[in-house]
Amino acid sequence: MKSWMWNAAAVALLAALAVALGGDGQCPVAPYRYPLTQRTGTDDEIAALEERIARSPEGLDLAALSRACLRQARQTGKRRWIDQAEAAARRSLEILPVSNAGALLALAHAAQMTHDFAGSIALCDRVLEARPRDAGALSLKATAQLGLGELDDAIRTADALVDRLPISEHLALRAVVRSARGEEREALLDFRKALAVEEPGDPEGSAWLRAMWARQALRRGRRNEADDLLREALRIRPFLPLALGLQGDLELDRGRLDEADGAYADAYRASGDPVFLARRARANPAAADELRAAAEKAMRESGDHPLALARLLLDRGTPGAVKEALALAESESRVRRNAETLETLAQAQAAVRKVRP
Amino acid sequence: MTAALTALTLLLHGDSVSSSRIEVSGREARVTFTFSMEDLAELARLDLDRDGTVEPEEWTQVLPALFSYLGDRFRIDGCRSEGDPLLVPPATTLKDRRAPVTLRMRYVSAGPLDRLRIRCDLFHEHEGAPRHVAEGPGGRVMVFDRERPEIDGFSAAKPSRAWMVGGSVAAVILAAVLLSRPGSRAAAA
């Protein structure tokens, strides 16, 4: 009788501990340990820099303005800030043509934001010639190499970056490169290290780290882990389009179409990226034709999404659409030989063989 | 650095994207809009006391101007429009430029609303290619843009309900036909 009572008391104690440790809604995989803060005042910073430049245009101030415009581009998703950043960086280089790594890197960054990865690498190399261990140049270069699918080069650059400065952002970048190389275990290790050394002050980066980690978990079928990470990412940055889109993928994977549709709709509203319209078509069969047509139109207008357009055309499956998808995938594979491009190319080749009489 | 990484997974777009959900009841259509804080901030000065946050009291003051804009730029043929002042957005910081803001309009027609003819040119004064995604009854979706600002024949009836009504009518007719046959009556008796 007594032992029964002791056992019951032990179970009750363990249950209370479990509730106390895990029941506060915190993410058990990668909790964000810092208070959630508002963004820094980029508007005020830009106004102050513009005022100073109007009085006396200095190369370094223009480079700083360029960086502030790029931050604004990231926050708003508006392309005009990239144009302003480029203009400020070019003016900075006219005034200060040498020892102006800030302006060169701002241009490299702007090039990357418009997916001109080759141009971005060329600009990074100009900085690295003079400063071979410049962390900013190394991180931009590794990202661009990843974008081009040059995975051996990307991992070498990412290793050099982590050796130079093993901070959370750099470890997260190497994790993504390793994940792209199929080195899942090593990628997970880097994600965990990135979390361990995470610092306050970059909530966007913290949310991004969790979203990319969730993407890897989702690809490996670890849905609960992905769900947990995405919830935390969206707690840190509630309107992060990447996390919203992945939330849609997760819900679609679970067969919860309404939730998936809602998440993709939020991601589209937050980003304006027509890729999310196309993904909505999969979650909302009743409106699929309208959504696909709108996504296709937007992709053709922007010209920025050849691969996504190819996949959309493959979904349509008509002989003409499949032929165009193959041409797009072939053209893209000449500049970006990453896994995504090659997979789309293979799908397009298979689809062409299927429709050929 | 993170911004550079973000570029890998998402392109930046200059396009305004807004959405709406349309509910029709009799002669009235209720349209619940969702906009980004960024887009609304370009329409009117929202933060009247310049403290970085748009409080509900400030929303209340700017809502008439926003409703007027919505009434001009989102029109349903044959309807007069008015804003719903009861739905006041919560306090929203201007820094959260992607934060969704919900506003509601009522469109009232003199007759029943069976099919909607909608004209939408929201944010066409902005740069890029603004788009508006309207969701109607039964999950129907329409996407408006510069080249397609008007959609005619947006059905106001819920398809599922129409099917239910049609199905019920067909069932009643079928039952009546079966019961009217002499053999059926004898069997029923």
Interface residues (C-beta under 8 A of the other chain):
Chain A: Q38 R39 G41 L70 R71 A73 R74 Q75 T76 G77 K78 R79 R80 I82 H109 Q112 M113 T114 H115 G136 S139 L140 T143 L146 G147 E169 H170 A172 L173 V176 D202 E204 G205 W208 M212 P238 F239 P241 L242 A265 D266 Y268 R269 A270 S271 G272 D273 L277 N284 A286 A287 E290 L291 A293 A294 K297 A298 E301 S302 D304 H305
Chain B: M1 T2 A3 A4 L5 T6 A7 L8 T9 L10 L11 L12 H13 G14 D15 S16 V17 S18 S19 T34 S36 E38 G52 T93 K95 D96 R97 R98 A99 P100 E127 G128 A129 R131 V133 E135 G138 G139 R140 V141 M142 V143 D145 E147
